[in-house]
Each structure stands twice: as structure tokens, then as C-alpha cells.
Amino acid sequence: MQKAKIFLSLGSNLGDRQKNIQTAIEYLKENVEIEKVSTIIETKPYGYTQQPHFLNCCLMGKTSLLPFELLDFVLGIEKKMGRERIFKWGPRNIDIDILFYDSLVIDDKKLKIPHPELQKRDFVLIPLNEIAPDFVHPVLKKTVSQLYRELVNTK
């Protein structure tokens, strides 16, 4: 079976943020052949702003997991690391989002791929642009670098 190319976003703003991201990457290696990891950047919180700053990065890899299996796998890592979902956009020790899975489009109440908000988030587009500027968003039909430039120009 051919492996799917995936892009994930990782974030942390509680505890040892750097260690949390490194630990999550180690766990991901169980089912993801990691090809590139972006620079880790510090960003202001999005949505709910009364919380500590985040460290964020993106990674590119390959997996033989199907999309919903990948979702269960990353949610399992978050749970294993002690993530508590108290409220939307609240503080978290680890957050792993599936940004792209090949050029698949999934719109399910449990899973949306591509991630529906990625084009609005500099904390996703800055590191994603570093590792995959030419990847084309399968819905918006624009490259990551085009999406990044558009976001920068609207600020």
C-alpha cells in the first residue's frame, strides 16, 4: 500500500512547551515517517487570548494510516500526554492538527481535511510555508506560499 503524504501542526502553551512538542514528535514516529519538521516558533494565542503564548511547528511525513485512523492516532497521543479539553481554544500542553492528507477533501463532523481554518492562521502558515511552500491546498487551489502571502497582506 502506498503511503499518504500528510502535514500536521503541533502546538503547546502549558508546561515545558519545547519538550511537549518533541515528545509528540517521538510518539508520531510510531506511525508517521517524518520527512521534514519546521522551525518551532512562538506565537500569541488564537481565539481565546487570555493564556500563555504557544510554541508551534508543522511537520511533513508519510503514513499508511487511513484518515480516520490518523485522527484516532493523534488524539491518542494527546490523551497519552495528558491533554484536557476544557474549552475551545483553551490552553493545552499539546495540540496536534491534521492539516492535509494527500489532496483528500473530507468534510465529516468528526474530521475535516484540509483543516478548515489553516489559511487564517499565521501560526500554521509560517511553519508550513517553511517546509512546503509549493503544496497546493486542494479546495482553495492555491499554494501554501500564496496563502501565506495573502494572510500577511491582510494584516
C-alpha positions as CSV (number, residue, x, y, z in Angstrom):
1,M,0.0,0.0,0.0
2,Q,1.3,3.4,-0.9
3,K,1.7,5.8,2.0
4,A,-0.2,9.1,2.1
5,K,1.7,12.4,2.4
6,I,0.4,14.2,5.5
7,F,1.0,17.6,7.1
8,L,0.4,18.1,10.8
9,S,0.5,21.2,13.0
10,L,1.7,20.9,16.6
11,G,1.3,23.4,19.4
12,S,1.8,23.7,23.1
13,N,1.4,26.5,25.7
14,L,1.5,24.7,29.0
15,G,4.4,23.1,30.9
16,D,7.7,22.6,29.1
17,R,6.4,23.6,25.7
18,Q,9.5,22.6,23.8
19,K,9.6,19.1,25.5
20,N,5.9,18.6,24.8
21,I,6.4,19.1,21.1
22,Q,9.5,16.9,21.0
23,T,7.6,14.2,22.9
24,A,4.7,14.3,20.5
25,I,7.0,14.1,17.5
26,E,8.6,10.9,19.1
27,Y,5.1,9.4,19.6
28,L,4.2,10.3,16.0
29,K,7.2,8.3,14.7
30,E,5.3,5.1,15.6
31,N,3.0,5.6,12.6
32,V,4.5,8.5,10.6
33,E,7.6,8.5,8.6
34,I,8.7,12.1,9.3
35,E,10.4,13.8,6.4
36,K,10.6,17.5,7.5
37,V,9.9,19.4,10.7
38,S,9.7,23.2,10.6
39,T,11.4,25.6,12.9
40,I,9.5,25.9,16.2
41,I,8.1,29.4,16.5
42,E,6.5,31.3,19.4
43,T,3.1,32.8,18.7
44,K,0.3,34.7,20.5
45,P,-2.8,32.7,21.4
46,Y,-5.6,32.5,18.8
47,G,-9.3,32.7,19.7
48,Y,-9.1,32.9,23.5
49,T,-6.2,35.3,24.1
50,Q,-6.0,35.2,28.0
51,Q,-3.5,32.5,28.1
52,P,0.3,31.9,27.7
53,H,2.0,32.1,24.3
54,F,2.3,29.0,22.2
55,L,5.2,27.2,20.6
56,N,4.1,25.9,17.1
57,C,5.6,23.9,14.3
58,C,4.5,21.8,11.3
59,L,5.7,18.6,10.0
60,M,5.5,16.7,6.8
61,G,5.6,12.9,6.6
62,K,4.1,9.7,5.2
63,T,1.7,7.3,6.8
64,S,-0.1,4.1,5.9
65,L,-2.9,5.0,8.4
66,L,-6.2,6.0,6.8
67,P,-7.5,9.5,7.6
68,F,-9.8,8.4,10.5
69,E,-7.1,6.1,11.8
70,L,-4.7,9.0,11.7
71,L,-7.2,11.1,13.7
72,D,-7.6,8.4,16.3
73,F,-3.8,8.1,16.5
74,V,-3.1,11.8,17.1
75,L,-6.0,12.1,19.6
76,G,-4.5,9.1,21.3
77,I,-1.1,10.9,21.6
78,E,-2.8,14.0,23.0
79,K,-4.6,11.8,25.6
80,K,-1.4,9.9,26.4
81,M,0.3,13.2,27.0
82,G,-2.5,14.3,29.4
83,R,-4.3,16.8,27.2
84,E,-7.5,18.1,28.7
85,R,-10.1,19.7,26.5
86,I,-11.7,22.2,28.9
87,F,-13.0,24.8,26.4
88,K,-12.5,25.7,22.7
89,W,-9.1,27.4,22.0
90,G,-8.2,27.0,25.7
91,P,-4.6,26.3,27.0
92,R,-3.2,22.9,26.2
93,N,0.0,21.0,26.8
94,I,-0.2,19.6,23.3
95,D,-2.4,20.1,20.2
96,I,-1.9,18.0,17.0
97,D,-4.0,19.0,14.0
98,I,-4.2,17.2,10.6
99,L,-3.7,20.0,8.0
100,F,-3.6,17.9,4.8
101,Y,-3.8,14.2,3.9
102,D,-2.6,13.9,0.3
103,S,-5.0,16.1,-1.6
104,L,-8.0,14.5,0.0
105,V,-11.1,16.5,1.0
106,I,-13.1,15.2,3.9
107,D,-16.0,17.1,5.5
108,D,-17.3,15.0,8.4
109,K,-18.4,16.2,11.7
110,K,-15.5,14.3,13.3
111,L,-12.8,15.1,10.8
112,K,-12.3,18.0,8.3
113,I,-9.4,17.8,5.9
114,P,-7.9,20.2,4.8
115,H,-8.1,21.8,8.2
116,P,-10.8,24.5,7.7
117,E,-9.0,27.3,9.4
118,L,-5.4,26.9,8.3
119,Q,-5.5,29.7,5.8
120,K,-6.4,32.2,8.6
121,R,-3.7,31.2,11.0
122,D,-0.2,32.6,10.8
123,F,1.0,30.1,13.4
124,V,0.2,27.4,10.9
125,L,1.2,29.1,7.6
126,I,4.6,30.4,8.8
127,P,6.0,27.0,9.6
128,L,4.0,25.2,6.8
129,N,5.4,27.7,4.3
130,E,8.9,26.8,5.5
131,I,8.6,23.1,4.8
132,A,6.0,23.0,1.9
133,P,5.6,26.3,0.1
134,D,4.5,24.7,-3.2
135,F,1.9,22.3,-1.7
136,V,-1.5,23.1,-3.3
137,H,-4.5,23.4,-1.0
138,P,-7.0,21.0,-2.6
139,V,-10.0,23.2,-2.0
140,L,-8.6,26.8,-2.4
141,K,-6.4,25.7,-5.3
142,K,-3.6,27.9,-4.0
143,T,-0.1,27.1,-2.8
144,V,0.9,27.4,0.8
145,S,3.1,30.3,-0.1
146,Q,0.2,32.1,-1.9
147,L,-2.0,31.6,1.2
148,Y,0.8,32.9,3.5
149,R,1.3,36.0,1.3
150,E,-2.5,36.7,1.3
151,L,-2.6,36.4,5.0
152,V,0.3,38.7,5.6
153,N,-1.2,41.2,3.2
154,T,-4.5,41.3,5.1
155,K,-2.9,42.2,8.4
